[in-house]
Amino acid sequence: MLASTAAVYPESTDPHSEDETVGVPATVYGRTKLAAEQVVREFLDGSSVEHVTARLFNVWGSAYPGALPVRLRARGDKVQLRGLDEFVRDYVHVDDVAEVLGDLLRPDGPNQTPTLLNVATGVPVSNRDLLRGQDLIEGVDYEIRSPLVSRSVADVTTLKRWWGRVPGTLPTTQLEAP
């Protein structure tokens, strides 16, 4: 199994599907992960070795102090946002990611394992949604730094078909403080 990232996908207003043709990712991180995906695919395709690439969307949880939902909840240093309504992400909790990855590794997993899988909720959450959902608009020191129109949300059709469900949505009112 290879843990990859949603950063391999291009900017799009539509949810990202595993069937989507991926061009040149915008970041070095995305390009590096895409190169790793290609190496694994070229090496293992046609072999008897089963493999899967899990494209993780925005993982968050107390184990990820750098994740935006956690930084906002901490109410520490000023948080820089890349926009309010125009910056949208698909946040998936680390516990859900661990469960999906564990099931991918089980030989008796839920169904026929796909070779490429988005691990996400399929729910778009803007920075404004994060602030509102946590009742933090008034209590967080934040600034908008060079607004950026960016949307990264998964199509979770394959995940739902394989796993039988999708992870829960971001419980914005119940975020744990780090």
ZALO-720211 format. One record per residue: residue number from 1; residue in three letters; x, y, z of N, C-alpha, C in turn. Coordinates in steps of 0.05 Angstrom, whole numbers, plus 32768, in hexadecimal, padded with zeros to 4 digits. Example, Ala and Ser with C-alpha at 12.3 -4.5 7.8 and 13.67 -1.06 7.14 Angstrom:
// ZALO-720211
{koldo 1; 'Ala'; {8108; 7F8E; 809C}; {80F6; 7FA6; 809C}; {8108; 7FBE; 809C}};
{koldo 2; 'Ser'; {8101; 7FD3; 808E}; {8111; 7FEB; 808F}; {8102; 8001; 809D}};
***
This chain:
// ZALO-720211
{koldo 1; 'Met'; {8011; 7FE9; 8000}; {8000; 8000; 8000}; {8012; 8019; 8000}};
{koldo 2; 'Leu'; {8009; 802C; 7FF1}; {8017; 8046; 7FF0}; {8003; 805B; 7FFB}};
{koldo 3; 'Ala'; {800C; 806B; 800E}; {7FFC; 8081; 8018}; {8004; 8099; 8007}};
{koldo 4; 'Ser'; {7FF1; 80A3; 7FF7}; {7FF6; 80BA; 7FE6}; {7FE6; 80D2; 7FF0}};
{koldo 5; 'Thr'; {7FE0; 80E5; 7FDF}; {7FD3; 80FD; 7FE8}; {7FC0; 8108; 7FD3}};
{koldo 6; 'Ala'; {7FAD; 8118; 7FDC}; {7F9B; 8126; 7FCA}; {7FAA; 813C; 7FBA}};
{koldo 7; 'Ala'; {7FC3; 8142; 7FC3}; {7FD2; 8157; 7FB5}; {7FDB; 814E; 7F99}};
{koldo 8; 'Val'; {7FD6; 8135; 7F91}; {7FDC; 812D; 7F76}; {7FC7; 8136; 7F62}};
{koldo 9; 'Tyr'; {7FB0; 813E; 7F6C}; {7F9A; 8147; 7F5B}; {7F9E; 8164; 7F53}};
{koldo 10; 'Pro'; {7F94; 816B; 7F3B}; {7F95; 8188; 7F33}; {7F7E; 8197; 7F41}};
{koldo 11; 'Glu'; {7F7F; 81B1; 7F40}; {7F69; 81C2; 7F4A}; {7F50; 81BB; 7F3A}};
{koldo 12; 'Ser'; {7F3A; 81B9; 7F48}; {7F20; 81B3; 7F3B}; {7F09; 81BB; 7F4D}};
{koldo 13; 'Thr'; {7EF3; 81C3; 7F41}; {7EDC; 81C9; 7F51}; {7ECC; 81B0; 7F56}};
{koldo 14; 'Asp'; {7ED2; 819B; 7F47}; {7EC4; 8181; 7F4A}; {7ED4; 816F; 7F5E}};
{koldo 15; 'Pro'; {7EC6; 815D; 7F6B}; {7ED4; 814A; 7F7C}; {7EE7; 8139; 7F6C}};
{koldo 16; 'His'; {7EFE; 8133; 7F78}; {7F13; 8123; 7F6A}; {7F0C; 8106; 7F6B}};
{koldo 17; 'Ser'; {7F0C; 80F9; 7F54}; {7F07; 80DD; 7F51}; {7F21; 80CE; 7F4B}};
{koldo 18; 'Glu'; {7F22; 80B5; 7F54}; {7F39; 80A5; 7F4E}; {7F3D; 80A1; 7F30}};
{koldo 19; 'Asp'; {7F28; 80A4; 7F21}; {7F29; 80A0; 7F04}; {7F34; 80B9; 7EF6}};
{koldo 20; 'Glu'; {7F37; 80CE; 7F04}; {7F40; 80E8; 7EF9}; {7F5C; 80E6; 7EEF}};
{koldo 21; 'Thr'; {7F61; 80F2; 7ED8}; {7F7C; 80F4; 7ECD}; {7F8B; 8109; 7EDD}};
{koldo 22; 'Val'; {7FA2; 8102; 7EE7}; {7FB1; 8114; 7EF7}; {7FC7; 8121; 7EE6}};
{koldo 23; 'Gly'; {7FC9; 813B; 7EE6}; {7FDD; 8149; 7ED6}; {7FF6; 814D; 7EE8}};
{koldo 24; 'Val'; {8000; 8165; 7EE7}; {8018; 816C; 7EF7}; {800E; 8179; 7F11}};
{koldo 25; 'Pro'; {8012; 816D; 7F28}; {8009; 8179; 7F41}; {8016; 8194; 7F46}};
{koldo 26; 'Ala'; {8009; 81A5; 7F55}; {8012; 81C0; 7F59}; {8029; 81C2; 7F6D}};
{koldo 27; 'Thr'; {802D; 81AE; 7F7E}; {8042; 81B0; 7F92}; {8057; 819A; 7F8F}};
{koldo 28; 'Val'; {806E; 819E; 7F9A}; {8083; 818A; 7F9A}; {8079; 8171; 7FA8}};
{koldo 29; 'Tyr'; {806C; 8175; 7FBF}; {8061; 815E; 7FCE}; {804E; 814D; 7FBC}};
{koldo 30; 'Gly'; {803C; 815A; 7FAE}; {802A; 814C; 7F9C}; {8038; 813E; 7F85}};
{koldo 31; 'Arg'; {804C; 814B; 7F7A}; {805C; 813F; 7F64}; {806C; 8127; 7F6E}};
{koldo 32; 'Thr'; {8077; 8129; 7F86}; {8086; 8113; 7F92}; {8074; 80FB; 7F97}};
{koldo 33; 'Lys'; {805C; 8100; 7FA2}; {804A; 80EA; 7FA7}; {8040; 80DD; 7F8E}};
{koldo 34; 'Leu'; {803A; 80EE; 7F79}; {8032; 80E3; 7F60}; {8048; 80D1; 7F53}};
{koldo 35; 'Ala'; {8060; 80DA; 7F55}; {8077; 80CA; 7F4B}; {8078; 80AF; 7F5A}};
{koldo 36; 'Ala'; {8074; 80B0; 7F74}; {8074; 8097; 7F84}; {805E; 8084; 7F7B}};
{koldo 37; 'Glu'; {8046; 8090; 7F76}; {8030; 8080; 7F6B}; {8037; 8072; 7F51}};
{koldo 38; 'Gln'; {8044; 8081; 7F3F}; {804B; 8077; 7F25}; {8060; 8060; 7F28}};
{koldo 39; 'Val'; {8073; 8064; 7F3A}; {8088; 804F; 7F3E}; {807B; 8035; 7F47}};
{koldo 40; 'Val'; {8069; 8037; 7F5B}; {805C; 8020; 7F66}; {804B; 8012; 7F50}};
{koldo 41; 'Arg'; {803C; 8022; 7F42}; {802B; 8017; 7F2D}; {803B; 8009; 7F17}};
{koldo 42; 'Glu'; {8050; 8016; 7F0E}; {8061; 800A; 7EF9}; {806F; 7FF1; 7F03}};
{koldo 43; 'Phe'; {8077; 7FF0; 7F1C}; {8085; 7FDA; 7F27}; {8073; 7FC2; 7F2C}};
{koldo 44; 'Leu'; {805A; 7FC8; 7F35}; {8049; 7FB2; 7F3E}; {8033; 7FAA; 7F2B}};
{koldo 45; 'Asp'; {802B; 7FBC; 7F18}; {8016; 7FB5; 7F05}; {801F; 7F9D; 7EF5}};
{koldo 46; 'Gly'; {800D; 7F8A; 7EF2}; {8013; 7F72; 7EE4}; {801F; 7F5C; 7EF5}};
{koldo 47; 'Ser'; {8026; 7F63; 7F0D}; {8031; 7F4F; 7F1F}; {801B; 7F42; 7F30}};
{koldo 48; 'Ser'; {8022; 7F2F; 7F3F}; {800E; 7F22; 7F50}; {800B; 7F30; 7F6B}};
{koldo 49; 'Val'; {801A; 7F45; 7F6F}; {801A; 7F54; 7F88}; {8003; 7F68; 7F88}};
{koldo 50; 'Glu'; {7FF1; 7F65; 7F9B}; {7FDB; 7F79; 7F9D}; {7FE5; 7F92; 7FA9}};
{koldo 51; 'His'; {7FDC; 7FA9; 7F9E}; {7FE5; 7FC2; 7FA9}; {7FCE; 7FD7; 7FA8}};
{koldo 52; 'Val'; {7FCF; 7FEA; 7FB9}; {7FBB; 7FFF; 7FB9}; {7FC9; 8019; 7FC0}};
{koldo 53; 'Thr'; {7FC1; 802E; 7FB4}; {7FCA; 8049; 7FBA}; {7FB2; 8058; 7FC7}};
{koldo 54; 'Ala'; {7FB7; 8061; 7FE0}; {7FA2; 8070; 7FEF}; {7FA9; 808D; 7FED}};
{koldo 55; 'Arg'; {7F98; 809D; 7FE0}; {7F9C; 80BA; 7FDF}; {7F8D; 80C7; 7FF6}};
{koldo 56; 'Leu'; {7F9D; 80D0; 8009}; {7F91; 80DB; 8021}; {7F8C; 80F9; 801C}};
{koldo 57; 'Phe'; {7F74; 8101; 8025}; {7F6D; 811E; 8023}; {7F77; 812B; 803D}};
{koldo 58; 'Asn'; {7F6C; 8140; 8046}; {7F77; 8150; 805D}; {7F72; 8141; 8078}};
{koldo 59; 'Val'; {7F87; 8134; 8081}; {7F86; 8125; 809A}; {7F88; 8139; 80B1}};
{koldo 60; 'Trp'; {7F77; 8135; 80C5}; {7F78; 8146; 80DD}; {7F73; 8135; 80F6}};
{koldo 61; 'Gly'; {7F7A; 8140; 810C}; {7F77; 8133; 8126}; {7F8C; 813D; 8139}};
{koldo 62; 'Ser'; {7F89; 8137; 8152}; {7F9C; 8141; 8166}; {7FB9; 8139; 8161}};
{koldo 63; 'Ala'; {7FBD; 8123; 8152}; {7FD8; 811A; 814B}; {7FE4; 812B; 8135}};
{koldo 64; 'Tyr'; {7FD4; 813C; 812A}; {7FDD; 814E; 8114}; {7FDA; 816B; 811D}};
{koldo 65; 'Pro'; {7FEC; 8175; 812E}; {7FE9; 8190; 8138}; {7FEB; 81A5; 8122}};
{koldo 66; 'Gly'; {7FF6; 819F; 810B}; {7FF8; 81B2; 80F5}; {7FDF; 81B3; 80E4}};
{koldo 67; 'Ala'; {7FCC; 81A1; 80E8}; {7FB3; 81A1; 80D8}; {7FA2; 81B9; 80E0}};
{koldo 68; 'Leu'; {7F97; 81C6; 80CC}; {7F89; 81DF; 80D0}; {7F73; 81DD; 80E5}};
{koldo 69; 'Pro'; {7F62; 81C8; 80E5}; {7F4D; 81C7; 80FA}; {7F59; 81C6; 8116}};
{koldo 70; 'Val'; {7F70; 81B9; 8119}; {7F7C; 81B8; 8134}; {7F89; 81D2; 813B}};
{koldo 71; 'Arg'; {7F96; 81DF; 8128}; {7FA3; 81F9; 812E}; {7F8D; 820E; 8135}};
{koldo 72; 'Leu'; {7F77; 820D; 8127}; {7F61; 8220; 812D}; {7F57; 821C; 8149}};
{koldo 73; 'Arg'; {7F53; 8203; 8150}; {7F48; 81FC; 816A}; {7F5B; 8203; 8181}};
{koldo 74; 'Ala'; {7F75; 8202; 817B}; {7F89; 8208; 8190}; {7F89; 8226; 8198}};
{koldo 75; 'Arg'; {7F7F; 8237; 8186}; {7F7E; 8254; 818C}; {7F98; 825F; 8196}};
{koldo 76; 'Gly'; {7FAE; 8255; 818A}; {7FC8; 825F; 8191}; {7FD1; 8276; 8180}};
{koldo 77; 'Asp'; {7FE7; 8272; 8172}; {7FF1; 8287; 8160}; {7FDD; 828D; 814A}};
{koldo 78; 'Lys'; {7FE1; 82A4; 813E}; {7FD0; 82AC; 8128}; {7FD1; 8297; 8112}};
{koldo 79; 'Val'; {7FBA; 828F; 8108}; {7FB8; 827B; 80F3}; {7FB4; 828A; 80D8}};
{koldo 80; 'Gln'; {7FC5; 8283; 80C5}; {7FC2; 828F; 80AB}; {7FB1; 827D; 8099}};
{koldo 81; 'Leu'; {7F9C; 8288; 808E}; {7F8A; 827A; 807C}; {7F8E; 8283; 8060}};
{koldo 82; 'Arg'; {7F89; 8272; 804D}; {7F8C; 8279; 8031}; {7F71; 8280; 8024}};
{koldo 83; 'Gly'; {7F5F; 828A; 8034}; {7F45; 8292; 802B}; {7F2F; 8286; 803D}};
{koldo 84; 'Leu'; {7F17; 8290; 803B}; {7F01; 8286; 804B}; {7EEF; 8274; 803C}};
{koldo 85; 'Asp'; {7EE1; 827E; 8028}; {7ECE; 826E; 8019}; {7EDB; 8260; 8001}};
{koldo 86; 'Glu'; {7EF1; 826B; 7FF7}; {7EFD; 8261; 7FDF}; {7F12; 824C; 7FE3}};
{koldo 87; 'Phe'; {7F19; 8246; 7FFD}; {7F2C; 8231; 8003}; {7F1D; 821B; 8011}};
{koldo 88; 'Val'; {7F1B; 8204; 8003}; {7F0A; 81EE; 800B}; {7F1A; 81D4; 800C}};
{koldo 89; 'Arg'; {7F16; 81C4; 8021}; {7F24; 81AB; 8024}; {7F11; 8195; 802D}};
{koldo 90; 'Asp'; {7F1A; 817D; 802B}; {7F0B; 8165; 8033}; {7F1B; 815A; 804B}};
{koldo 91; 'Tyr'; {7F11; 815F; 8063}; {7F20; 8157; 807C}; {7F17; 813B; 8084}};
{koldo 92; 'Val'; {7F2A; 812A; 8089}; {7F24; 810F; 8093}; {7F34; 810A; 80AC}};
{koldo 93; 'His'; {7F27; 80FF; 80C0}; {7F34; 80FB; 80DA}; {7F49; 80E5; 80D9}};
{koldo 94; 'Val'; {7F5E; 80E8; 80E7}; {7F74; 80D4; 80E7}; {7F6A; 80B8; 80F0}};
{koldo 95; 'Asp'; {7F57; 80B7; 8102}; {7F4D; 809D; 810A}; {7F3F; 808E; 80F3}};
{koldo 96; 'Asp'; {7F30; 809D; 80E3}; {7F23; 8092; 80CC}; {7F38; 8089; 80B7}};
{koldo 97; 'Val'; {7F4C; 8099; 80B3}; {7F62; 8092; 80A0}; {7F6F; 8078; 80A9}};
{koldo 98; 'Ala'; {7F75; 8076; 80C3}; {7F82; 805E; 80CE}; {7F71; 8046; 80C9}};
{koldo 99; 'Glu'; {7F57; 8049; 80CD}; {7F45; 8032; 80CA}; {7F44; 8029; 80AD}};
{koldo 100; 'Val'; {7F42; 803C; 809A}; {7F41; 8036; 807E}; {7F5B; 8028; 8076}};
{koldo 101; 'Leu'; {7F72; 8034; 807E}; {7F8C; 8028; 8076}; {7F8F; 800C; 8082}};
{koldo 102; 'Gly'; {7F86; 8008; 809B}; {7F87; 7FEE; 80A7}; {7F77; 7FDA; 8098}};
{koldo 103; 'Asp'; {7F5F; 7FE2; 808F}; {7F4E; 7FD0; 8080}; {7F5A; 7FCA; 8064}};
{koldo 104; 'Leu'; {7F68; 7FDD; 8059}; {7F75; 7FD8; 803F}; {7F8B; 7FC3; 8042}};
{koldo 105; 'Leu'; {7F97; 7FC2; 8059}; {7FAD; 7FAF; 805D}; {7FA4; 7F93; 8065}};
{koldo 106; 'Arg'; {7F8B; 7F91; 806E}; {7F80; 7F77; 8076}; {7F7B; 7F65; 805E}};
{koldo 107; 'Pro'; {7F85; 7F4C; 805F}; {7F80; 7F3A; 8049}; {7F62; 7F33; 8046}};
{koldo 108; 'Asp'; {7F53; 7F36; 805C}; {7F37; 7F30; 805B}; {7F27; 7F4A; 805C}};
{koldo 109; 'Gly'; {7F31; 7F5F; 804E}; {7F24; 7F79; 804E}; {7F08; 7F78; 8044}};
{koldo 110; 'Pro'; {7EFA; 7F8E; 8044}; {7EDD; 7F8F; 803F}; {7ED5; 7F84; 8024}};
{koldo 111; 'Asn'; {7EE2; 7F8B; 800E}; {7EDA; 7F83; 7FF3}; {7EF3; 7F81; 7FE2}};
{koldo 112; 'Gln'; {7EF0; 7F7E; 7FC9}; {7F07; 7F7E; 7FB6}; {7F14; 7F9A; 7FB9}};
{koldo 113; 'Thr'; {7F2D; 7F99; 7FC1}; {7F3C; 7FB2; 7FC6}; {7F42; 7FC1; 7FAC}};
{koldo 114; 'Pro'; {7F3C; 7FDA; 7FAA}; {7F43; 7FEA; 7F92}; {7F61; 7FEF; 7F92}};
{koldo 115; 'Thr'; {7F6B; 7FF7; 7F7B}; {7F88; 7FFD; 7F79}; {7F8D; 801A; 7F7F}};
{koldo 116; 'Leu'; {7F78; 802B; 7F7F}; {7F7B; 8047; 7F85}; {7F62; 804F; 7F94}};
{koldo 117; 'Leu'; {7F66; 805D; 7FAB}; {7F50; 8063; 7FBC}; {7F53; 807F; 7FC9}};
{koldo 118; 'Asn'; {7F3F; 8090; 7FC6}; {7F3E; 80AA; 7FD4}; {7F35; 80A4; 7FF1}};
{koldo 119; 'Val'; {7F44; 80AE; 8004}; {7F3D; 80AB; 8021}; {7F35; 80C6; 802B}};
{koldo 120; 'Ala'; {7F1B; 80CB; 802D}; {7F10; 80E5; 8033}; {7EF2; 80E2; 803B}};
{koldo 121; 'Thr'; {7EE6; 80F9; 8040}; {7EC9; 80F9; 8047}; {7EB7; 8100; 8030}};
{koldo 122; 'Gly'; {7EC3; 810E; 801C}; {7EB2; 8118; 8006}; {7EA3; 8131; 800C}};
{koldo 123; 'Val'; {7EA9; 813D; 8023}; {7E9B; 8155; 802C}; {7EAD; 816D; 802A}};
{koldo 124; 'Pro'; {7EA4; 8181; 801A}; {7EB4; 819A; 8018}; {7EB1; 81AB; 8031}};
{koldo 125; 'Val'; {7EC8; 81B4; 803C}; {7EC8; 81C5; 8054}; {7ED9; 81DE; 804E}};
{koldo 126; 'Ser'; {7ECD; 81F5; 804E}; {7EDC; 820D; 8049}; {7EE9; 8217; 8063}};
{koldo 127; 'Asn'; {7EFC; 8229; 8061}; {7F08; 8234; 807A}; {7EF2; 8242; 808A}};
{koldo 128; 'Arg'; {7EE0; 824F; 807D}; {7ECA; 825C; 808C}; {7EB9; 8247; 809A}};
{koldo 129; 'Asp'; {7EB4; 8231; 808D}; {7EA5; 821B; 809A}; {7EB3; 8211; 80B3}};
{koldo 130; 'Leu'; {7ECE; 820F; 80B2}; {7EDE; 8207; 80C9}; {7EDA; 821A; 80E0}};
{koldo 131; 'Leu'; {7EDC; 8234; 80DA}; {7EDA; 8248; 80EE}; {7EBE; 8249; 80FA}};
{koldo 132; 'Arg'; {7EAA; 8249; 80E9}; {7E8E; 824A; 80F2}; {7E87; 8231; 8102}};
{koldo 133; 'Gly'; {7E8E; 821A; 80F8}; {7E87; 8201; 8104}; {7E93; 81FD; 8120}};
{koldo 134; 'Gln'; {7EA9; 820B; 8125}; {7EB6; 8209; 813F}; {7EAF; 8221; 8150}};
{koldo 135; 'Asp'; {7E9D; 8232; 8147}; {7E97; 824B; 8155}; {7EB0; 825A; 815B}};
{koldo 136; 'Leu'; {7EC2; 825B; 8147}; {7EDC; 8268; 814B}; {7EE0; 8282; 813C}};
{koldo 137; 'Ile'; {7ECD; 828B; 812D}; {7ED1; 82A3; 811D}; {7EDA; 82BA; 812F}};
{koldo 138; 'Glu'; {7ECE; 82BC; 8146}; {7ED5; 82D2; 8158}; {7EED; 82CC; 816A}};
{koldo 139; 'Gly'; {7EF3; 82B2; 816F}; {7F07; 82AB; 8182}; {7F22; 82A3; 8178}};
{koldo 140; 'Val'; {7F26; 82A4; 815D}; {7F3F; 829C; 8152}; {7F4D; 82B3; 8145}};
{koldo 141; 'Asp'; {7F66; 82B5; 814A}; {7F76; 82CA; 813D}; {7F80; 82BF; 8122}};
{koldo 142; 'Tyr'; {7F74; 82C8; 810D}; {7F7B; 82BF; 80F2}; {7F7D; 82D6; 80DF}};
{koldo 143; 'Glu'; {7F8B; 82D2; 80CA}; {7F8D; 82E5; 80B4}; {7F8C; 82D7; 809A}};
{koldo 144; 'Ile'; {7F81; 82E5; 8086}; {7F80; 82D9; 806B}; {7F9A; 82E1; 805D}};
{koldo 145; 'Arg'; {7FAA; 82CD; 8056}; {7FC3; 82D1; 8048}; {7FC0; 82CA; 802B}};
{koldo 146; 'Ser'; {7FC6; 82DD; 801A}; {7FC4; 82D9; 7FFD}; {7FAE; 82C5; 7FF5}};
{koldo 147; 'Pro'; {7F95; 82CE; 7FF5}; {7F7E; 82BC; 7FF0}; {7F84; 82AA; 7FD7}};
{koldo 148; 'Leu'; {7F7B; 8292; 7FDA}; {7F80; 827E; 7FC5}; {7F66; 826F; 7FC0}};
{koldo 149; 'Val'; {7F5E; 826D; 7FA7}; {7F47; 825D; 7FA0}; {7F52; 8240; 7F9D}};
{koldo 150; 'Ser'; {7F4A; 822F; 7FAE}; {7F54; 8213; 7FAE}; {7F3F; 8201; 7FBA}};
{koldo 151; 'Arg'; {7F3A; 81EB; 7FAB}; {7F25; 81D9; 7FB4}; {7F30; 81BC; 7FB1}};
{koldo 152; 'Ser'; {7F2F; 81AD; 7FC6}; {7F38; 8191; 7FC5}; {7F25; 8180; 7FD5}};
{koldo 153; 'Val'; {7F13; 8173; 7FC7}; {7EFE; 8162; 7FD3}; {7EFE; 8148; 7FC3}};
{koldo 154; 'Ala'; {7EF9; 8132; 7FD1}; {7EFA; 8118; 7FC5}; {7EDF; 810E; 7FBB}};
{koldo 155; 'Asp'; {7EE0; 80FF; 7FA6}; {7EC9; 80EE; 7F9E}; {7ECE; 80D4; 7FAD}};
{koldo 156; 'Val'; {7EBC; 80CD; 7FBF}; {7EC0; 80B5; 7FD0}; {7EB0; 809D; 7FC8}};
{koldo 157; 'Thr'; {7EA7; 809D; 7FAE}; {7E97; 8087; 7FA4}; {7EA6; 806C; 7FA7}};
{koldo 158; 'Thr'; {7EBF; 806B; 7FA0}; {7ECE; 8052; 7FA1}; {7ED2; 804A; 7FBF}};
{koldo 159; 'Leu'; {7ED8; 805D; 7FD0}; {7EDB; 8057; 7FED}; {7EC1; 804B; 7FF8}};
{koldo 160; 'Lys'; {7EAA; 8058; 7FF1}; {7E90; 804E; 7FFB}; {7E8A; 8032; 7FF1}};
{koldo 161; 'Arg'; {7E90; 802E; 7FD8}; {7E8A; 8013; 7FCC}; {7E9C; 7FFE; 7FD9}};
{koldo 162; 'Trp'; {7EB6; 8004; 7FDD}; {7EC8; 7FF1; 7FE9}; {7EC5; 7FED; 8007}};
{koldo 163; 'Trp'; {7EC3; 8003; 8015}; {7EC3; 8003; 8033}; {7EA7; 8001; 803E}};
{koldo 164; 'Gly'; {7E93; 8007; 802D}; {7E77; 8006; 8036}; {7E6D; 8020; 8044}};
{koldo 165; 'Arg'; {7E7F; 8033; 8047}; {7E78; 804D; 8053}; {7E8E; 8060; 804E}};
{koldo 166; 'Val'; {7E8B; 8078; 8057}; {7EA0; 808C; 8055}; {7EA5; 8098; 8071}};
{koldo 167; 'Pro'; {7EBD; 80A2; 8077}; {7EC1; 80AE; 8091}; {7EAD; 80C4; 8097}};
{koldo 168; 'Gly'; {7EA9; 80CA; 80B1}; {7E97; 80DF; 80B9}; {7EA1; 80FA; 80B0}};
{koldo 169; 'Thr'; {7E90; 810D; 80B0}; {7E98; 8128; 80A9}; {7EA6; 8135; 80C0}};
{koldo 170; 'Leu'; {7EB3; 814B; 80BA}; {7EC2; 8159; 80CF}; {7EB0; 8162; 80E5}};
{koldo 171; 'Pro'; {7EB4; 8157; 80FD}; {7EA3; 815F; 8114}; {7EAD; 817A; 811F}};
{koldo 172; 'Thr'; {7EA6; 818F; 8111}; {7EB2; 81A9; 8117}; {7EAD; 81B3; 8133}};
{koldo 173; 'Thr'; {7E97; 81AB; 813F}; {7E91; 81B5; 815A}; {7E9D; 81A4; 816F}};
{koldo 174; 'Gln'; {7EA9; 818E; 8167}; {7EB5; 817C; 817B}; {7ED3; 8177; 8177}};
{koldo 175; 'Leu'; {7EE0; 818A; 816A}; {7EFD; 8186; 8166}; {7F0B; 8186; 8180}};
{koldo 176; 'Glu'; {7F1E; 8173; 8182}; {7F2D; 8172; 819B}; {7F44; 8187; 819A}};
{koldo 177; 'Ala'; {7F4A; 8193; 81B0}; {7F61; 81A5; 81B1}; {7F7A; 8194; 81B3}};
{koldo 178; 'Pro'; {7F90; 819E; 81A8}; {7FA9; 818E; 81A9}; {7FB3; 818C; 81C6}};
***
